[in-house]
Amino acid sequence: MNSMPKTFKVEKYHTDIVSKSTLFKALKYLDRKNIETPFLLMDREKVKEKASLIGQNIRNSKVFYAVKANPDIEVIKLADKLNMGFEIASEGELKLLSSIGVEPERIISSNPVKTFKFLKMAASYGVSYFAYDSEDEADKMARFLPGCHVYVRLTVPNEGSEWPLSKKFGVEIDKAAELLFYARNKGLDPVGVTFHVGSQCTNMYNWNSALDKAKALWDIAEEKGIKLSLLNIGGGYPIKYTKNVVDVGAIEKNIDKLIREKFPRDVKVIIEPGRAVVGDAGIFVTSVIGKANRGDDNWLHIDVGVFNGLMESVGGIKYSYIVETSRQARHKKKWTLVGPSCDSFDVIDKNVILPEPETGGLILILSGGAYTISYASEFNGFSIPKTILI
Ligand SMILES: *Cc1c(COP(=O)(O)O)cnc(C)c1O
């Protein structure tokens, strides 16, 4: 392997995307010899910083980290040490948390449709807060988790989020009200409402319409005799990938103002961030495995692709890259960036302007900490990158 000191073409643009301290820590890590790619570096300090920032501007709020964004055991241990709550969906995620002894009071599940196995396991572990959006799910919970606390999922506009979720889950206000009463009749404890504005939501006004709908439901429920106490505003806070985004502080100040205007003083607020906790703490370290000119295009093949880490690139997430270059080869070219597998679906990005790397050289992919490894498979025999906390 390459043991020469590595030089990277770092531009101001890059340090506008991830913080300098995260980047320099990663570059320092790469000074060592015998680096074997691919891997994901996760900056502990960044996760810590995000964990303390999120929720700070919303009164009476508690943060439950959405485990699916990055369930690496060391990341989970860090979140545990930071005393975060956890939002989970499955038996696998519950097993992970139980393996390090996270108390059931710090765990909720906002998956509206849960497996029988998960419901049983959650019951025996003592998890007691759950989302739902159907009578069928209320029936299931009444059977396995009698008396548990439930919150109904509303559908809300997802415009302006780069990873919309609204089409799968949630119901309209009238149906949601019916479901609250249905749950109560089944012996469950209907405590609140939830929604998800869509992941990587860069339009802070999405939360306005969502909170309007939640408020309308809140009032209908109260008129008819159910007093709600819990407002779960889901996830969706964005991070920087290729451009600036509205910051979490501004989003939360807006949300907090709206909550104070609309909801009772003592409303309990839950926030379920995933991407914003871990995304910009992660930097992928990948190698160029080959270059080719095919037709009019320059193809750049690297050892992480759509199947082993960069799945979100096919849904529209674009990343920023830093290339290891020799000093002579710093002129830029337009590349089609692809992963290592033989599947033509394995295209990460097209028309990426990058300096020409050498085959065997490194490419860093910024903001790679969320929804990457958790999506990865070993398709075609290419390994899932390991995660290293720095
Ligand atoms: C995925 C998910 C989240 C986290 O969303 P981010 O956009 O990563 O913040 C929160 N809540 C629920 C119910 C989810 O499914």
The ligand as an ORCA input file, in Angstrom:
! r2SCAN-3c Opt
* xyz 0 1
  C     -36.167      7.756      9.935
  C     -37.017      8.352     10.985
  C     -36.549      9.422     11.753
  C     -35.233     10.108     11.489
  O     -35.327     10.938     10.390
  P     -34.108     11.908      9.957
  O     -34.598     12.538      8.718
  O     -32.918     11.068      9.783
  O     -33.937     12.897     11.059
  C     -37.346      9.881     12.774
  N     -38.557      9.335     13.021
  C     -39.042      8.316     12.290
  C     -40.356      7.754     12.613
  C     -38.296      7.798     11.244
  O     -38.792      6.795     10.519
*
